Amino acid sequence: MTPAPIAVALDAPDLETAARWASLVTPHVSTVKVGLELYLRYGPDVIASVRGASGVQVFLDLKLHDIPNTVAGAAKAVARLKPAILTVHAAGGPAMIRAAVDAAPATRIAAVTVLTSLSEADMERTGLAGPPGDAVRRLAVLAVEAGAQALVCSPQEVAAVRAEVGRDITLITPGVRPAGSESQDQARVATPERAFADGADLLVIGRPITGSADPGATAAGIAAALRRVSAAARPGV
């Protein structure tokens, strides 16, 4: 059975826990995500540990944001670890995004538009113009023009972004919460079924899976729910 288009966020307290979570969910999901905290604590070793023998895709979510030369050097340094996806901040500008793309040609560079933890009030305070939807679309177009092959946006904006950038760009949606789950520190959320139906290609889900009593069973349940809606949401795909 084909693994579901889910990236499980391995926001674990230690390497052993991250590797255990990865082993439990990889029969059911396509991707595991390593974030900044885990990578800074354990370095490159974390990639091999969570990848294991399964060959699961690794999404390295470092959200690089610096001058183009520095981002190019960082992207080149981690490209040797062969992550399937590496994130940069779209707000870093087109030259920075292009530098990452050129430095890691075998890795899909995903540009983060507006963090899913930010509300409209938060954006106003930081000086980011427009409501979240407008800012996300503006940054999405900028990033794709600079060469980004993927975009990270909240599930509430995924349909509008898909309309802007077409089918060739991979849309990754954090802020995905199964029905009944707490939103926690996410401000713009949707269910997995809704995000997938609206056009997301990869759903990022962390604590609803890893915080459950049985992460493997929870991942399997969400994967099964997505399979049930996929034929209706995307006929012929």
SULGIKA-V608960 format. One record per residue. PSI is psi in whole degrees, -180 to 180 (999 if undefined). Layout:
psi=PSI
psi=PSI
//
This chain:
psi=133
psi=131
psi=147
psi=154
psi=67
psi=136
psi=113
psi=121
psi=114
psi=65
psi=72
psi=158
psi=-17
psi=168
psi=-39
psi=-42
psi=-43
psi=-44
psi=-38
psi=-46
psi=-44
psi=-44
psi=-32
psi=-35
psi=-21
psi=-23
psi=-18
psi=-22
psi=158
psi=-22
psi=147
psi=144
psi=128
psi=122
psi=-177
psi=-44
psi=-48
psi=-39
psi=-41
psi=-31
psi=-40
psi=-11
psi=-158
psi=-25
psi=-28
psi=-31
psi=-48
psi=-36
psi=-43
psi=-24
psi=-40
psi=-147
psi=-2
psi=-25
psi=17
psi=148
psi=141
psi=127
psi=109
psi=104
psi=78
psi=-14
psi=58
psi=138
psi=99
psi=-172
psi=155
psi=-42
psi=-41
psi=-42
psi=-38
psi=-44
psi=-41
psi=-43
psi=-40
psi=-37
psi=-41
psi=-15
psi=-28
psi=-18
psi=-6
psi=49
psi=147
psi=-34
psi=140
psi=133
psi=146
psi=161
psi=127
psi=-30
psi=-11
psi=-14
psi=163
psi=-37
psi=-39
psi=-43
psi=-46
psi=-37
psi=-41
psi=-44
psi=-45
psi=-32
psi=-21
psi=68
psi=-22
psi=-1
psi=139
psi=118
psi=122
psi=125
psi=124
psi=124
psi=-86
psi=126
psi=139
psi=-10
psi=-10
psi=130
psi=174
psi=-38
psi=-40
psi=-43
psi=-41
psi=-41
psi=-30
psi=-4
psi=13
psi=115
psi=142
psi=160
psi=164
psi=-44
psi=-43
psi=-44
psi=-41
psi=-47
psi=-41
psi=-45
psi=-33
psi=-47
psi=-43
psi=-46
psi=-42
psi=-40
psi=-27
psi=-3
psi=0
psi=136
psi=-8
psi=159
psi=146
psi=122
psi=164
psi=157
psi=-20
psi=-18
psi=-2
psi=-39
psi=-42
psi=-39
psi=-41
psi=-41
psi=-31
psi=-41
psi=-8
psi=-175
psi=-17
psi=-15
psi=131
psi=126
psi=123
psi=129
psi=109
psi=-175
psi=25
psi=126
psi=121
psi=152
psi=131
psi=-11
psi=152
psi=146
psi=-21
psi=-126
psi=17
psi=133
psi=-27
psi=102
psi=168
psi=166
psi=160
psi=-43
psi=-42
psi=-45
psi=-43
psi=-45
psi=-31
psi=-8
psi=7
psi=144
psi=-30
psi=123
psi=126
psi=119
psi=127
psi=-92
psi=-34
psi=-26
psi=-56
psi=-22
psi=0
psi=167
psi=-30
psi=90
psi=-37
psi=-46
psi=-38
psi=-44
psi=-41
psi=-39
psi=-43
psi=-40
psi=-42
psi=-40
psi=-40
psi=-39
psi=-34
psi=-31
psi=-13
psi=-41
psi=-40
psi=-37
psi=-35
psi=70
psi=134
psi=-5
psi=999
//
